[in-house]
Amino acid sequence: MLVVCSDTHSREGHALDGRTLDAVREADAVIHAGDFTSPSALDAFHEVADRLYPVHGNADSMAVRDRLPTARTVEYESVRIAVTHRQDGGPTALSLFGRQNGADLVVSGHTHDPGVVEAEELTLLNPGSHAQPRGNRPGYAELVPVDDGLDGTLLQPDGTVIEEFTIRP
């Protein structure tokens, strides 16, 4: 299973709890789309996630930014995933970012608003924020390998399903 998180905004620790914490601990890999805020939050994610693929966000301290890229591309179960914290220009810019990276899935954060958008030949995923939803539902995503891609679920930390989606490379 692949778990996707973003926008932790913690001064101390990973701020994970409930199903989100269990999912991160059990995941084959975890993507974090930025805004850990502090090195202790980043370090805490490394302690609970076996394989962590993070990027930095706009609210991350310089100590975090110095350790992480602005964007990255990850392969998981034959699905190519482009990860960034934000792209000014909304879905159009995110789609362009994904196409430039040959992605099937684009993961971004920043808005704290969990959602999935189908954009031509790729999918845009914002997992929201598991810890600081800022008026939105708290969220994160779980993606499970299937024969022809990934089946995804956007969830609240208590396990409430927000949305289901599929990624087919």
PALO-317083 format. One line per field, with one value per residue (C-alpha): residue number from 1; chain; z, y, x. Coordinates in nm, 2 decimals. Each point is the difference from the previous one (the first is absolute). Layout:
residues N
i	c(NUM, ...)
ch	c(A, ...)
z	c(Z, ...)
y	c(Y, ...)
x	c(X, ...)
end
This chain:
residues 169
i	c(1, 2, 3, 4, 5, 6, 7, 8, 9, 10, 11, 12, 13, 14, 15, 16, 17, 18, 19, 20, 21, 22, 23, 24, 25, 26, 27, 28, 29, 30, 31, 32, 33, 34, 35, 36, 37, 38, 39, 40, 41, 42, 43, 44, 45, 46, 47, 48, 49, 50, 51, 52, 53, 54, 55, 56, 57, 58, 59, 60, 61, 62, 63, 64, 65, 66, 67, 68, 69, 70, 71, 72, 73, 74, 75, 76, 77, 78, 79, 80, 81, 82, 83, 84, 85, 86, 87, 88, 89, 90, 91, 92, 93, 94, 95, 96, 97, 98, 99, 100, 101, 102, 103, 104, 105, 106, 107, 108, 109, 110, 111, 112, 113, 114, 115, 116, 117, 118, 119, 120, 121, 122, 123, 124, 125, 126, 127, 128, 129, 130, 131, 132, 133, 134, 135, 136, 137, 138, 139, 140, 141, 142, 143, 144, 145, 146, 147, 148, 149, 150, 151, 152, 153, 154, 155, 156, 157, 158, 159, 160, 161, 162, 163, 164, 165, 166, 167, 168, 169)
ch	c(A, A, A, A, A, A, A, A, A, A, A, A, A, A, A, A, A, A, A, A, A, A, A, A, A, A, A, A, A, A, A, A, A, A, A, A, A, A, A, A, A, A, A, A, A, A, A, A, A, A, A, A, A, A, A, A, A, A, A, A, A, A, A, A, A, A, A, A, A, A, A, A, A, A, A, A, A, A, A, A, A, A, A, A, A, A, A, A, A, A, A, A, A, A, A, A, A, A, A, A, A, A, A, A, A, A, A, A, A, A, A, A, A, A, A, A, A, A, A, A, A, A, A, A, A, A, A, A, A, A, A, A, A, A, A, A, A, A, A, A, A, A, A, A, A, A, A, A, A, A, A, A, A, A, A, A, A, A, A, A, A, A, A, A, A, A, A, A, A)
z	c(0.00, -0.08, 0.25, -0.10, 0.26, -0.01, 0.21, 0.34, 0.14, 0.32, 0.23, 0.18, -0.15, -0.29, 0.13, -0.14, 0.19, -0.05, -0.33, -0.16, 0.24, -0.05, -0.38, 0.00, 0.22, -0.22, -0.34, -0.25, -0.08, 0.12, -0.21, 0.19, -0.21, 0.23, 0.29, 0.28, 0.15, 0.23, -0.01, 0.29, -0.21, -0.30, 0.23, 0.17, -0.35, -0.08, 0.33, -0.08, -0.38, -0.15, -0.33, 0.00, -0.32, 0.12, -0.16, 0.18, 0.01, 0.04, 0.38, 0.06, 0.20, -0.18, 0.19, -0.17, -0.34, 0.01, 0.03, -0.26, -0.37, -0.12, -0.23, -0.07, -0.21, 0.16, -0.16, 0.19, -0.15, -0.36, 0.07, -0.04, 0.26, -0.02, 0.34, 0.09, 0.28, -0.23, -0.35, -0.05, -0.27, 0.15, -0.18, -0.34, 0.14, 0.19, -0.32, -0.18, 0.28, -0.02, -0.38, 0.01, 0.24, -0.19, 0.30, 0.04, 0.33, 0.14, 0.37, 0.15, 0.33, 0.12, -0.01, 0.29, -0.20, -0.08, -0.36, -0.32, -0.35, -0.33, -0.24, -0.35, 0.02, 0.37, 0.34, 0.24, 0.37, 0.30, 0.32, 0.21, 0.34, 0.26, 0.28, -0.09, -0.23, 0.04, -0.05, -0.24, 0.09, 0.12, -0.26, -0.14, -0.27, -0.02, -0.34, -0.04, -0.29, -0.23, -0.33, -0.22, 0.22, 0.34, 0.18, 0.22, 0.30, 0.14, 0.38, 0.31, 0.29, 0.17, -0.31, -0.15, -0.38, -0.19, -0.35, -0.20, -0.32, -0.23, -0.17, -0.33, -0.16)
y	c(0.00, 0.36, 0.27, 0.37, 0.28, 0.37, 0.32, -0.14, 0.35, -0.13, 0.14, -0.33, -0.35, -0.14, 0.09, -0.33, -0.19, -0.26, -0.17, 0.24, -0.10, -0.37, 0.04, 0.19, -0.27, -0.28, 0.16, -0.12, 0.36, 0.35, 0.31, 0.33, 0.31, 0.26, 0.23, -0.21, 0.34, -0.12, -0.25, -0.19, -0.06, -0.13, -0.22, -0.14, -0.10, -0.17, -0.20, -0.14, -0.04, -0.26, 0.18, 0.37, 0.22, 0.36, 0.34, 0.33, 0.25, 0.38, -0.01, -0.23, 0.14, 0.05, -0.31, -0.21, 0.17, -0.07, -0.38, -0.03, 0.06, 0.24, -0.28, -0.37, -0.29, -0.34, -0.33, -0.23, -0.32, 0.12, 0.33, 0.32, 0.26, 0.37, 0.17, 0.37, 0.21, 0.25, 0.14, 0.35, -0.03, -0.27, -0.32, 0.13, 0.05, -0.33, -0.18, 0.16, -0.09, -0.36, -0.02, 0.14, -0.28, -0.28, -0.05, -0.21, 0.17, 0.35, 0.04, 0.35, 0.17, 0.36, 0.05, -0.24, -0.10, -0.37, -0.08, -0.19, 0.15, -0.20, 0.22, -0.15, -0.29, 0.04, 0.04, 0.29, -0.10, 0.24, -0.21, 0.31, 0.03, -0.28, 0.24, 0.36, -0.01, 0.38, -0.02, -0.30, -0.37, -0.15, -0.25, -0.23, -0.27, -0.37, -0.16, -0.38, -0.18, -0.19, -0.19, 0.31, 0.29, 0.13, 0.03, 0.31, 0.11, 0.35, -0.03, 0.20, -0.11, -0.17, -0.23, 0.19, -0.04, 0.34, -0.13, -0.31, 0.02, -0.22, 0.07, -0.19, 0.06)
x	c(0.00, 0.11, -0.11, -0.01, 0.00, 0.06, -0.01, 0.09, 0.09, 0.15, 0.27, 0.03, -0.04, -0.20, -0.35, -0.13, -0.27, -0.27, -0.02, 0.24, 0.28, -0.07, 0.00, 0.33, 0.16, -0.13, 0.06, 0.26, 0.07, -0.12, -0.01, -0.02, -0.08, 0.16, -0.05, 0.14, 0.09, 0.28, 0.29, -0.16, -0.31, 0.21, 0.21, -0.31, -0.14, 0.33, -0.03, -0.34, 0.02, 0.23, 0.03, -0.08, 0.00, -0.05, 0.03, 0.01, -0.28, -0.02, -0.05, 0.30, 0.29, 0.34, 0.12, -0.27, 0.04, 0.38, -0.08, -0.27, -0.06, -0.28, -0.13, 0.07, -0.12, -0.07, -0.08, -0.23, -0.14, 0.05, -0.18, 0.21, -0.07, 0.11, 0.00, 0.01, -0.14, -0.17, -0.01, -0.13, -0.26, -0.22, -0.10, 0.13, 0.35, -0.01, -0.10, 0.29, 0.24, -0.13, 0.03, 0.36, 0.09, -0.18, -0.23, -0.31, -0.08, 0.09, 0.01, -0.01, -0.10, -0.02, -0.38, -0.08, -0.30, -0.01, -0.11, 0.06, -0.03, 0.02, 0.19, 0.03, 0.25, 0.10, -0.15, 0.06, -0.01, 0.01, -0.02, -0.09, 0.15, -0.03, 0.09, -0.09, -0.31, -0.07, -0.37, 0.01, -0.04, 0.33, 0.13, 0.26, 0.00, 0.06, 0.09, -0.01, 0.16, -0.24, 0.07, -0.02, 0.11, -0.11, -0.33, 0.00, -0.21, 0.00, -0.07, -0.04, 0.23, -0.29, -0.05, -0.30, 0.03, 0.00, 0.04, 0.12, 0.20, 0.21, 0.33, 0.07, 0.35)
end
